[in-house]
Amino acid sequence: MKSEEISCSHGTMKFINGDVRDIDRLLEATQNVTCVIHTASYGMSGREQMPPYFDKVEEVNIVGTRNVIKACAENNCKGLVYTSTYNVVFGGDAILNGDESLPYFPLHRHVDHYSRTKSIAEQLVLTSNGRGDLHTCALRLAGVIGLGESRHLPRVLGAIRKGMVRFNYYDEHGGKVDFIGLENVVQGHVKAALKLADINRNIPGIGGQAFFLSDGCPVNNLEYFKPLMEHYGQPFPTTRIPMWLMYILVFFVHFVYSAIYRFIDFTPFLTPAELFKTGVTHYFSIDKARKQLDYHPVRPNDLSEIITDLREPHRSS
């Protein structure tokens, strides 16, 4: 593993190739650091939500987070910002304009190991607030979309381009969900880090608190991606499948996959957790982040940069 320093207009950035499961590497990386932003996780989407990846999901999300906390505390870091997820309070039950007063979704009811481990990790981070000089907070993100985002966007573009998006499904509330652009993800993390790193402890801090972050404009999942369908000349799906039927189909495929994944290599189109995320209404207020982090999302639900990039010659469309 190597370290590399890169100069930029705002100073010098040091890149260290490492692993959050390696406590020694973390202790080295966090020396003389004021604030840490912990974004590493595993198992967020696709096949990685299924067996046989559960051990790695737990190692990265729980053991790795414990290591980050330990390294920050031992090196007297002032702040730790944890990148969390809506999933810590959402598990398939509709939530309309929820806020941070909601309880954690029961661990035993999560349909995926990622959500369960992220919930445990967030609670580890928040309960570590005040450990020595360390102050912590958690940012619960909506679905992240933006130019260069490598988890959701490639799968969405691939499905649309291949004409696989043919049906619509959503609950009785319209299937409204939140998204967050990369620019707003960065804004939220930077502002939270600056708050935690503030050495004036006489002012009210954000330590030990969680915040929902999104673009602040809940929208039906397919309506959000409609500009991408138009770019590829694909018709907007008007045929609606009842959610009860989607439950049967997706959970049946999940059951079959769990039984035969050792013998046949295939990836389910939708996991149970992804069905909940795309079809069940759940959106949250960002008022707390506005007030306490001075978070103000820009260009909400804007896919124009992605469309522009898709039109460039280097992209095969």
VEXGU-914864 format. One record per atom (N, C-alpha, C): residue in three letters; x, y, z. Coordinates in steps of 0.1 Angstrom, whole numbers, padded with zeros to 4 digits, always signed. Layout:
ALAXYZ;...
% end
This chain:
MET+0008-0012+0000;MET+0000+0000+0000;MET+0009+0012+0000;LYS+0005+0022-0008;LYS+0014+0034-0010;LYS+0006+0046-0006;SER+0014+0057-0003;SER+0009+0070-0001;SER+0013+0079-0013;GLU+0005+0088-0016;GLU+0008+0097-0028;GLU+0003+0111-0025;GLU+0011+0121-0027;GLU+0007+0135-0025;GLU+0005+0141-0039;ILE-0006+0148-0040;ILE-0010+0155-0052;ILE-0012+0170-0049;SER-0006+0179-0056;SER-0007+0193-0054;SER-0019+0198-0062;CYS-0027+0207-0056;CYS-0038+0214-0063;CYS-0038+0228-0059;SER-0048+0236-0065;SER-0048+0250-0063;SER-0051+0254-0048;HIS-0056+0245-0040;HIS-0060+0248-0026;HIS-0050+0242-0017;GLY-0039+0236-0022;GLY-0029+0230-0013;GLY-0025+0217-0017;THR-0021+0208-0008;THR-0016+0195-0012;THR-0025+0184-0005;MET-0029+0175-0014;MET-0038+0164-0009;MET-0030+0151-0008;LYS-0031+0144+0002;LYS-0024+0131+0004;LYS-0033+0120+0003;PHE-0031+0111-0007;PHE-0039+0099-0009;PHE-0032+0087-0004;ILE-0039+0080+0005;ILE-0033+0067+0011;ILE-0042+0056+0007;ASN-0036+0046+0001;ASN-0043+0034-0004;ASN-0044+0025+0008;GLY-0056+0022+0013;GLY-0057+0014+0025;GLY-0070+0007+0026;ASP-0073+0001+0038;ASP-0085-0006+0041;ASP-0090-0003+0055;VAL-0103+0000+0056;VAL-0108+0003+0070;VAL-0107-0009+0079;ARG-0105-0020+0074;ARG-0104-0032+0083;ARG-0090-0033+0088;ASP-0081-0025+0084;ASP-0067-0025+0088;ASP-0065-0013+0098;ILE-0065-0017+0111;ILE-0065-0006+0121;ILE-0051+0001+0121;ASP-0040-0006+0119;ASP-0027+0000+0118;ASP-0026+0011+0107;ARG-0032+0008+0096;ARG-0032+0017+0085;ARG-0041+0029+0089;LEU-0051+0027+0095;LEU-0060+0038+0100;LEU-0053+0047+0110;LEU-0046+0041+0119;LEU-0039+0049+0129;LEU-0028+0057+0123;GLU-0022+0052+0112;GLU-0012+0060+0105;GLU-0019+0071+0097;ALA-0030+0069+0091;ALA-0037+0078+0082;ALA-0043+0090+0090;THR-0047+0087+0103;THR-0054+0098+0111;THR-0045+0106+0120;GLN-0032+0104+0119;GLN-0023+0112+0127;GLN-0023+0127+0122;ASN-0024+0136+0132;ASN-0024+0150+0129;ASN-0036+0154+0120;VAL-0047+0147+0121;VAL-0059+0150+0114;VAL-0069+0156+0123;THR-0075+0168+0119;THR-0085+0174+0127;THR-0099+0167+0126;CYS-0103+0164+0114;CYS-0116+0158+0112;CYS-0116+0147+0102;VAL-0123+0136+0104;VAL-0123+0125+0095;VAL-0138+0124+0089;ILE-0139+0122+0076;ILE-0152+0119+0070;ILE-0151+0104+0065;HIS-0159+0096+0072;HIS-0159+0082+0069;HIS-0170+0078+0060;THR-0167+0075+0047;THR-0177+0072+0037;THR-0176+0057+0033;ALA-0166+0050+0037;ALA-0164+0036+0032;ALA-0175+0027+0037;SER-0181+0019+0028;SER-0191+0009+0031;SER-0191-0002+0020;TYR-0198-0012+0023;TYR-0199-0023+0013;TYR-0213-0029+0013;GLY-0218-0034+0002;GLY-0231-0041+0001;GLY-0243-0032-0001;MET-0241-0020-0007;MET-0252-0010-0008;MET-0262-0014-0018;SER-0258-0021-0029;SER-0268-0024-0040;SER-0264-0037-0047;GLY-0273-0041-0055;GLY-0270-0053-0064;GLY-0267-0065-0057;ARG-0258-0073-0064;ARG-0255-0086-0059;ARG-0248-0086-0045;GLU-0241-0075-0042;GLU-0234-0075-0029;GLU-0244-0074-0017;GLN-0257-0072-0020;GLN-0266-0073-0009;GLN-0270-0087-0006;MET-0266-0097-0014;MET-0270-0111-0012;MET-0258-0119-0007;PRO-0262-0131-0003;PRO-0251-0141+0000;PRO-0243-0144-0013;PRO-0230-0146-0012;PRO-0222-0149+0000;PRO-0214-0137+0005;TYR-0219-0125+0004;TYR-0211-0113+0007;TYR-0214-0108+0021;PHE-0222-0115+0029;PHE-0226-0110+0042;PHE-0214-0108+0051;ASP-0204-0117+0051;ASP-0192-0115+0060;ASP-0185-0103+0057;LYS-0183-0100+0044;LYS-0175-0088+0040;LYS-0183-0075+0043;VAL-0196-0076+0042;VAL-0205-0064+0045;VAL-0203-0061+0060;GLU-0203-0071+0069;GLU-0201-0069+0083;GLU-0187-0064+0086;GLU-0177-0070+0080;GLU-0163-0066+0082;GLU-0161-0052+0079;VAL-0166-0047+0068;VAL-0163-0033+0063;VAL-0172-0024+0071;ASN-0185-0026+0072;ASN-0194-0017+0078;ASN-0194-0016+0093;ILE-0192-0027+0100;ILE-0191-0027+0114;ILE-0177-0027+0120;VAL-0169-0037+0116;VAL-0156-0037+0121;VAL-0148-0025+0116;GLY-0149-0022+0103;GLY-0142-0010+0098;GLY-0146+0003+0105;THR-0159+0004+0108;THR-0163+0016+0115;THR-0157+0017+0129;ARG-0157+0005+0136;ARG-0151+0005+0149;ARG-0136+0009+0148;ASN-0129+0005+0138;ASN-0115+0008+0136;ASN-0114+0023+0134;VAL-0123+0029+0126;VAL-0122+0043+0123;VAL-0124+0051+0136;ILE-0134+0047+0144;ILE-0136+0054+0157;ILE-0124+0053+0166;LYS-0118+0041+0167;LYS-0107+0039+0176;LYS-0095+0047+0171;ALA-0093+0048+0158;ALA-0081+0055+0153;ALA-0083+0070+0156;CYS-0095+0075+0153;CYS-0098+0089+0156;CYS-0096+0093+0171;ALA-0101+0084+0179;ALA-0100+0087+0194;ALA-0086+0086+0198;GLU-0078+0076+0194;GLU-0064+0075+0198;GLU-0055+0086+0193;ASN-0059+0092+0182;ASN-0051+0103+0176;ASN-0057+0116+0179;ASN-0066+0117+0188;ASN-0072+0130+0193;ASN-0078+0138+0181;CYS-0084+0132+0172;CYS-0092+0139+0162;CYS-0103+0146+0168;LYS-0107+0158+0163;LYS-0118+0166+0169;LYS-0131+0161+0164;GLY-0132+0157+0151;GLY-0145+0154+0145;GLY-0145+0141+0137;LEU-0156+0134+0136;LEU-0158+0123+0128;LEU-0172+0124+0122;VAL-0173+0126+0108;VAL-0185+0126+0101;VAL-0188+0113+0095;TYR-0199+0106+0098;TYR-0202+0093+0093;TYR-0212+0094+0081;THR-0209+0088+0070;THR-0219+0088+0059;THR-0228+0076+0061;SER-0241+0079+0065;SER-0251+0070+0068;SER-0261+0069+0057;THR-0273+0064+0059;THR-0283+0061+0049;THR-0297+0062+0055;TYR-0306+0065+0046;TYR-0320+0065+0050;TYR-0324+0052+0056;ASN-0317+0041+0052;ASN-0321+0028+0056;ASN-0321+0025+0071;VAL-0314+0033+0078;VAL-0314+0031+0093;VAL-0328+0033+0099;VAL-0336+0040+0093;VAL-0350+0042+0098;VAL-0361+0037+0089;PHE-0356+0033+0077;PHE-0366+0028+0066;PHE-0363+0014+0063;GLY-0374+0006+0063;GLY-0373-0008+0060;GLY-0385-0014+0052;GLY-0392-0005+0045;GLY-0403-0010+0037;GLY-0417-0004+0041;ASP-0417+0003+0052;ASP-0430+0010+0056;ASP-0429+0024+0051;ALA-0440+0029+0045;ALA-0440+0042+0040;ALA-0437+0053+0050;ILE-0429+0063+0047;ILE-0426+0074+0056;ILE-0428+0087+0047;LEU-0437+0096+0052;LEU-0440+0108+0045;LEU-0434+0120+0053;ASN-0424+0126+0048;ASN-0418+0138+0054;ASN-0413+0135+0068;GLY-0406+0124+0070;GLY-0401+0120+0083;GLY-0390+0129+0087;ASP-0386+0128+0100;ASP-0375+0136+0105;ASP-0367+0128+0115;GLU-0357+0134+0121;GLU-0347+0127+0129;GLU-0353+0122+0142;SER-0365+0125+0145;SER-0371+0119+0158;SER-0376+0105+0156;LEU-0376+0100+0143;LEU-0380+0086+0141;LEU-0370+0076+0147;PRO-0375+0065+0153;PRO-0367+0055+0158;PRO-0360+0047+0148;TYR-0349+0040+0152;TYR-0342+0031+0142;TYR-0352+0020+0138;PHE-0351+0016+0126;PHE-0359+0004+0121;PHE-0354-0008+0128;PRO-0363-0017+0133;PRO-0358-0029+0141;PRO-0348-0037+0133;LEU-0337-0040+0139;LEU-0326-0047+0131;LEU-0331-0060+0126;HIS-0339-0068+0133;HIS-0343-0081+0128;HIS-0353-0081+0117;ARG-0358-0069+0114;ARG-0368-0068+0103;ARG-0362-0063+0090;HIS-0349-0059+0090;HIS-0343-0055+0077;HIS-0342-0067+0068;VAL-0344-0065+0055;VAL-0344-0076+0045;VAL-0330-0077+0039;ASP-0321-0068+0042;ASP-0307-0068+0037;ASP-0297-0066+0048;HIS-0285-0072+0046;HIS-0275-0071+0057;HIS-0269-0057+0057;TYR-0268-0050+0045;TYR-0263-0037+0044;TYR-0270-0027+0054;SER-0283-0027+0053;SER-0291-0017+0061;SER-0289-0021+0076;ARG-0289-0033+0079;ARG-0287-0037+0093;ARG-0273-0033+0098;THR-0263-0035+0091;THR-0249-0032+0095;THR-0247-0017+0095;LYS-0253-0009+0086;LYS-0252+0005+0086;LYS-0259+0011+0098;SER-0270+0005+0102;SER-0277+0010+0114;SER-0268+0008+0127;ILE-0262-0004+0128;ILE-0253-0007+0139;ILE-0241+0003+0139;ALA-0236+0005+0127;ALA-0224+0014+0126;ALA-0227+0028+0130;GLU-0239+0033+0125;GLU-0243+0047+0128;GLU-0244+0048+0143;GLN-0250+0039+0150;GLN-0252+0040+0164;GLN-0238+0039+0172;LEU-0229+0031+0166;LEU-0215+0031+0172;LEU-0209+0045+0171;VAL-0211+0051+0160;VAL-0205+0065+0158;VAL-0211+0075+0167;LEU-0224+0075+0167;LEU-0231+0086+0175;LEU-0229+0084+0190;THR-0228+0071+0195;THR-0226+0069+0209;THR-0211+0071+0213;SER-0202+0073+0203;SER-0188+0076+0205;SER-0186+0091+0207;ASN-0196+0099+0205;ASN-0195+0113+0207;ASN-0191+0116+0221;GLY-0180+0124+0223;GLY-0175+0127+0236;GLY-0165+0118+0241;ARG-0161+0109+0232;ARG-0150+0099+0236;ARG-0137+0107+0235;GLY-0131+0112+0246;GLY-0120+0121+0246;GLY-0124+0134+0240;ASP-0116+0138+0230;ASP-0119+0151+0223;ASP-0128+0149+0211;LEU-0132+0137+0208;LEU-0139+0134+0196;LEU-0154+0138+0196;HIS-0158+0145+0186;HIS-0172+0148+0184;HIS-0177+0142+0171;THR-0188+0135+0171;THR-0193+0128+0159;THR-0207+0132+0155;CYS-0210+0130+0142;CYS-0223+0131+0137;CYS-0225+0122+0125;ALA-0238+0119+0121;ALA-0241+0110+0110;ALA-0249+0118+0100;LEU-0246+0116+0087;LEU-0254+0122+0076;LEU-0261+0111+0069;ARG-0274+0111+0070;ARG-0283+0100+0064;ARG-0286+0104+0050;LEU-0280+0098+0040;LEU-0282+0102+0026;LEU-0293+0095+0019;ALA-0300+0103+0010;ALA-0309+0097+0000;ALA-0301+0090-0011;GLY-0308+0085-0021;GLY-0301+0079-0032;GLY-0292+0089-0039;VAL-0279+0086-0040;VAL-0269+0095-0046;VAL-0268+0093-0061;ILE-0270+0104-0068;ILE-0269+0103-0083;ILE-0261+0115-0088;GLY-0252+0113-0097;GLY-0244+0124-0102;GLY-0234+0119-0112;LEU-0228+0128-0120;LEU-0218+0125-0130;LEU-0206+0119-0123;GLY-0203+0106-0127;GLY-0192+0099-0120;GLY-0196+0090-0109;GLU-0208+0091-0104;GLU-0213+0082-0094;GLU-0213+0068-0100;SER-0207+0058-0092;SER-0205+0045-0098;SER-0213+0034-0093;ARG-0223+0036-0084;ARG-0231+0026-0079;ARG-0245+0025-0086;HIS-0252+0036-0084;HIS-0266+0036-0090;HIS-0266+0039-0105;LEU-0259+0049-0109;LEU-0261+0054-0122;LEU-0257+0044-0133;PRO-0246+0037-0133;PRO-0244+0027-0143;PRO-0255+0016-0145;ARG-0260+0012-0133;ARG-0271+0002-0134;ARG-0283+0008-0140;VAL-0287+0020-0136;VAL-0298+0027-0142;VAL-0297+0029-0157;LEU-0285+0034-0161;LEU-0283+0037-0175;LEU-0283+0024-0183;GLY-0277+0013-0178;GLY-0277+0000-0185;GLY-0291-0005-0187;ALA-0299-0004-0176;ALA-0313-0009-0177;ALA-0321-0002-0187;ILE-0320+0012-0187;ILE-0328+0020-0196;ILE-0323+0018-0211;ARG-0310+0018-0213;ARG-0304+0016-0226;ARG-0309+0003-0232;LYS-0310-0008-0224;LYS-0313-0021-0229;LYS-0328-0023-0230;GLY-0336-0012-0227;GLY-0350-0014-0228;GLY-0357-0022-0217;MET-0350-0023-0206;MET-0355-0032-0195;MET-0365-0025-0186;VAL-0366-0012-0187;VAL-0376-0005-0179;VAL-0389-0004-0186;ARG-0398-0013-0184;ARG-0410-0015-0191;ARG-0423-0013-0183;PHE-0421-0014-0170;PHE-0432-0014-0161;PHE-0430-0004-0150;ASN-0441+0001-0144;ASN-0441+0010-0133;ASN-0447+0004-0121;TYR-0442+0006-0110;TYR-0448+0001-0097;TYR-0445+0011-0086;TYR-0455+0013-0078;TYR-0453+0022-0066;TYR-0465+0020-0057;ASP-0464+0025-0045;ASP-0474+0023-0035;ASP-0485+0033-0036;GLU-0495+0033-0027;GLU-0506+0042-0028;GLU-0503+0056-0026;HIS-0491+0059-0021;HIS-0487+0073-0019;HIS-0479+0079-0031;GLY-0478+0071-0042;GLY-0472+0076-0054;GLY-0457+0073-0056;GLY-0452+0065-0046;GLY-0438+0060-0048;GLY-0428+0072-0047;LYS-0431+0082-0040;LYS-0422+0094-0039;LYS-0410+0091-0030;VAL-0398+0094-0036;VAL-0386+0092-0028;VAL-0377+0104-0030;ASP-0366+0105-0022;ASP-0356+0115-0023;ASP-0344+0111-0031;PHE-0338+0120-0038;PHE-0324+0118-0043;PHE-0316+0130-0039;ILE-0302+0128-0040;ILE-0293+0138-0037;ILE-0282+0138-0047;GLY-0279+0150-0053;GLY-0268+0151-0062;GLY-0255+0152-0055;LEU-0244+0148-0063;LEU-0231+0147-0057;LEU-0226+0161-0051;GLU-0230+0172-0058;GLU-0226+0185-0053;GLU-0232+0187-0039;ASN-0244+0183-0037;ASN-0250+0185-0023;ASN-0245+0175-0013;VAL-0241+0163-0018;VAL-0234+0154-0008;VAL-0221+0160-0003;VAL-0213+0166-0012;VAL-0201+0172-0008;VAL-0204+0184+0002;GLN-0213+0192-0002;GLN-0217+0204+0006;GLN-0220+0200+0021;GLY-0229+0190+0022;GLY-0233+0185+0035;GLY-0221+0180+0043;HIS-0213+0172+0037;HIS-0201+0167+0045;HIS-0191+0177+0049;VAL-0188+0186+0040;VAL-0179+0197+0043;VAL-0184+0206+0055;LYS-0197+0210+0054;LYS-0202+0218+0064;LYS-0203+0211+0078;ALA-0206+0198+0077;ALA-0207+0191+0090;ALA-0193+0190+0096;ALA-0183+0187+0087;ALA-0169+0186+0092;ALA-0164+0199+0098;LEU-0167+0210+0092;LEU-0163+0223+0097;LEU-0170+0226+0110;LYS-0182+0222+0112;LYS-0189+0224+0125;LYS-0182+0216+0136;LEU-0179+0203+0133;LEU-0173+0194+0143;LEU-0159+0199+0146;ALA-0152+0205+0137;ALA-0138+0209+0139;ALA-0137+0222+0146;ASP-0148+0229+0148;ASP-0148+0242+0154;ASP-0143+0241+0168;ILE-0132+0248+0171;ILE-0126+0246+0185;ILE-0133+0254+0195;ASN-0143+0262+0192;ASN-0151+0270+0202;ASN-0162+0261+0207;ARG-0159+0254+0217;ARG-0169+0244+0223;ARG-0180+0251+0231;ASN-0179+0264+0232;ASN-0189+0272+0240;ASN-0202+0274+0232;ILE-0202+0272+0219;ILE-0214+0273+0211;ILE-0220+0260+0210;PRO-0234+0259+0208;PRO-0240+0246+0206;PRO-0235+0239+0194;GLY-0231+0226+0197;GLY-0225+0218+0186;GLY-0235+0208+0180;ILE-0230+0200+0171;ILE-0239+0190+0164;ILE-0234+0176+0168;GLY-0225+0175+0178;GLY-0220+0162+0182;GLY-0231+0153+0187;GLY-0230+0140+0182;GLY-0240+0130+0186;GLY-0253+0130+0179;GLN-0254+0138+0168;GLN-0266+0140+0161;GLN-0266+0134+0147;ALA-0278+0131+0142;ALA-0280+0126+0128;ALA-0287+0136+0120;PHE-0285+0136+0107;PHE-0291+0146+0098;PHE-0295+0139+0085;PHE-0307+0141+0081;PHE-0311+0137+0067;PHE-0306+0147+0057;LEU-0301+0142+0046;LEU-0296+0150+0035;LEU-0302+0145+0022;SER-0308+0154+0014;SER-0313+0151+0001;SER-0314+0164-0007;ASP-0319+0163-0019;ASP-0321+0175-0027;ASP-0334+0183-0023;GLY-0342+0177-0014;GLY-0353+0183-0008;GLY-0365+0184-0017;CYS-0366+0176-0027;CYS-0377+0176-0037;CYS-0381+0161-0040;PRO-0389+0155-0031;PRO-0393+0141-0034;PRO-0401+0140-0047;VAL-0398+0129-0054;VAL-0403+0126-0067;VAL-0405+0111-0069;ASN-0414+0108-0078;ASN-0416+0094-0082;ASN-0403+0089-0088;ASN-0399+0077-0085;ASN-0386+0072-0090;ASN-0384+0072-0105;LEU-0394+0068-0112;LEU-0393+0068-0127;LEU-0395+0082-0133;GLU-0403+0090-0126;GLU-0403+0104-0131;GLU-0390+0111-0130;TYR-0382+0108-0120;TYR-0369+0113-0118;TYR-0360+0110-0130;PHE-0361+0097-0134;PHE-0352+0092-0145;PHE-0358+0094-0159;LYS-0369+0101-0160;LYS-0376+0103-0173;LYS-0366+0110-0183;PRO-0358+0120-0179;PRO-0349+0126-0189;PRO-0339+0116-0195;LEU-0335+0106-0187;LEU-0326+0096-0192;LEU-0333+0087-0202;MET-0346+0084-0200;MET-0353+0076-0209;MET-0355+0083-0222;GLU-0358+0096-0221;GLU-0359+0104-0233;GLU-0346+0105-0241;HIS-0335+0106-0234;HIS-0322+0106-0241;HIS-0320+0094-0250;TYR-0324+0082-0244;TYR-0322+0070-0251;TYR-0333+0066-0260;GLY-0343+0075-0261;GLY-0355+0072-0270;GLY-0364+0061-0265;GLN-0363+0058-0252;GLN-0372+0048-0246;GLN-0385+0053-0241;PRO-0396+0046-0243;PRO-0409+0051-0239;PRO-0410+0051-0224;PHE-0417+0061-0218;PHE-0419+0061-0204;PHE-0429+0050-0201;PRO-0426+0041-0191;PRO-0435+0030-0188;PRO-0449+0034-0183;THR-0459+0030-0189;THR-0473+0034-0184;THR-0480+0022-0178;THR-0476+0010-0181;THR-0482-0002-0175;THR-0477-0004-0161;ARG-0487-0004-0152;ARG-0484-0005-0138;ARG-0486-0019-0133;ILE-0476-0023-0125;ILE-0477-0036-0119;ILE-0480-0034-0104;PRO-0490-0041-0098;PRO-0493-0039-0084;PRO-0481-0042-0075;MET-0480-0035-0064;MET-0469-0037-0055;MET-0469-0051-0050;TRP-0481-0057-0047;TRP-0482-0070-0041;TRP-0476-0080-0051;LEU-0478-0078-0064;LEU-0472-0088-0073;LEU-0457-0086-0074;MET-0452-0074-0073;MET-0438-0071-0073;MET-0431-0078-0061;TYR-0438-0077-0049;TYR-0433-0084-0038;TYR-0431-0099-0040;ILE-0441-0105-0046;ILE-0441-0119-0049;ILE-0429-0123-0058;LEU-0428-0115-0069;LEU-0418-0118-0079;LEU-0404-0116-0073;VAL-0401-0105-0067;VAL-0388-0102-0062;VAL-0384-0111-0050;PHE-0393-0114-0041;PHE-0389-0122-0030;PHE-0388-0137-0035;PHE-0395-0141-0045;PHE-0394-0154-0051;PHE-0380-0156-0057;VAL-0376-0146-0065;VAL-0362-0146-0071;VAL-0352-0146-0060;HIS-0354-0138-0050;HIS-0344-0138-0038;HIS-0343-0151-0032;PHE-0354-0158-0030;PHE-0354-0172-0024;PHE-0347-0181-0033;VAL-0349-0181-0046;VAL-0343-0190-0056;VAL-0328-0187-0056;TYR-0324-0174-0056;TYR-0310-0171-0057;TYR-0303-0176-0044;SER-0309-0174-0033;SER-0303-0178-0020;SER-0300-0194-0020;ALA-0309-0201-0028;ALA-0308-0215-0028;ALA-0297-0220-0038;ILE-0295-0213-0049;ILE-0287-0218-0060;ILE-0274-0210-0063;TYR-0272-0199-0055;TYR-0261-0190-0059;TYR-0247-0197-0060;ARG-0246-0208-0052;ARG-0233-0215-0052;ARG-0231-0223-0065;PHE-0241-0225-0073;PHE-0240-0233-0084;PHE-0242-0226-0097;ILE-0250-0215-0097;ILE-0252-0207-0109;ILE-0249-0193-0107;ASP-0242-0187-0117;ASP-0238-0173-0115;ASP-0249-0164-0122;PHE-0257-0157-0114;PHE-0266-0147-0120;PHE-0269-0136-0109;THR-0273-0125-0114;THR-0275-0113-0105;THR-0290-0109-0106;PRO-0298-0110-0095;PRO-0312-0105-0096;PRO-0313-0091-0101;PHE-0323-0088-0109;PHE-0325-0075-0114;PHE-0328-0065-0102;LEU-0336-0070-0093;LEU-0340-0062-0081;LEU-0338-0070-0069;THR-0332-0065-0058;THR-0332-0072-0045;THR-0344-0067-0037;PRO-0348-0074-0027;PRO-0359-0069-0019;PRO-0357-0055-0013;ALA-0345-0052-0009;ALA-0343-0038-0004;ALA-0344-0028-0015;GLU-0340-0031-0027;GLU-0341-0022-0038;GLU-0356-0020-0042;LEU-0364-0030-0041;LEU-0378-0029-0043;LEU-0384-0019-0034;PHE-0381-0020-0021;PHE-0386-0010-0011;PHE-0381+0004-0015;LYS-0368+0005-0018;LYS-0363+0018-0021;LYS-0369+0025-0033;THR-0373+0017-0043;THR-0378+0023-0055;THR-0393+0024-0056;GLY-0400+0016-0048;GLY-0415+0016-0050;GLY-0423+0021-0038;VAL-0416+0021-0026;VAL-0424+0025-0014;VAL-0420+0039-0011;THR-0430+0047-0009;THR-0428+0061-0006;THR-0420+0063+0007;HIS-0410+0071+0007;HIS-0402+0074+0019;HIS-0394+0087+0015;TYR-0397+0098+0022;TYR-0390+0110+0020;TYR-0389+0117+0033;PHE-0379+0126+0035;PHE-0376+0131+0048;PHE-0374+0146+0047;SER-0377+0153+0058;SER-0374+0167+0059;SER-0359+0170+0061;ILE-0354+0180+0054;ILE-0340+0184+0056;ILE-0339+0197+0064;ASP-0350+0201+0072;ASP-0350+0213+0079;ASP-0339+0213+0090;LYS-0337+0202+0096;LYS-0326+0202+0107;LYS-0313+0205+0101;ALA-0310+0199+0089;ALA-0297+0202+0082;ALA-0296+0216+0078;ARG-0307+0222+0073;ARG-0307+0236+0069;ARG-0304+0245+0081;LYS-0310+0242+0093;LYS-0308+0251+0104;LYS-0294+0249+0111;GLN-0290+0236+0113;GLN-0278+0234+0121;GLN-0266+0233+0113;LEU-0267+0229+0100;LEU-0255+0227+0092;LEU-0254+0238+0081;ASP-0264+0247+0080;ASP-0265+0257+0070;ASP-0264+0250+0056;TYR-0271+0239+0055;TYR-0271+0231+0043;TYR-0282+0236+0034;HIS-0279+0240+0022;HIS-0289+0245+0012;HIS-0286+0238-0001;PRO-0294+0228-0005;PRO-0292+0221-0017;PRO-0293+0229-0030;VAL-0284+0227-0039;VAL-0284+0234-0052;VAL-0289+0225-0063;ARG-0295+0230-0073;ARG-0299+0223-0085;ARG-0306+0209-0082;PRO-0317+0210-0074;PRO-0324+0198-0070;PRO-0329+0190-0082;ASN-0327+0177-0081;ASN-0332+0167-0091;ASN-0328+0171-0105;ASP-0316+0176-0107;ASP-0310+0180-0119;ASP-0301+0170-0125;LEU-0305+0164-0137;LEU-0297+0154-0144;LEU-0290+0160-0156;SER-0290+0173-0157;SER-0285+0179-0170;SER-0271+0176-0173;GLU-0262+0175-0162;GLU-0248+0172-0164;GLU-0246+0158-0169;ILE-0254+0149-0164;ILE-0254+0135-0169;ILE-0258+0134-0184;ILE-0269+0141-0187;ILE-0274+0141-0201;ILE-0263+0147-0210;THR-0257+0158-0206;THR-0247+0165-0214;THR-0235+0155-0217;ASP-0231+0148-0206;ASP-0220+0139-0207;ASP-0223+0127-0217;LEU-0236+0123-0216;LEU-0240+0112-0225;LEU-0240+0116-0239;ARG-0241+0128-0242;ARG-0241+0133-0256;ARG-0227+0135-0262;GLU-0217+0134-0253;GLU-0203+0136-0257;GLU-0199+0124-0266;PRO-0190+0126-0275;PRO-0186+0115-0284;PRO-0179+0103-0277;HIS-0173+0106-0265;HIS-0166+0095-0258;HIS-0176+0085-0252;ARG-0189+0089-0251;ARG-0199+0080-0245;ARG-0206+0072-0256;SER-0208+0059-0254;SER-0215+0051-0264;SER-0230+0052-0259;SER-0238+0057-0267;SER-0252+0058-0264;SER-0261+0052-0275;
% end
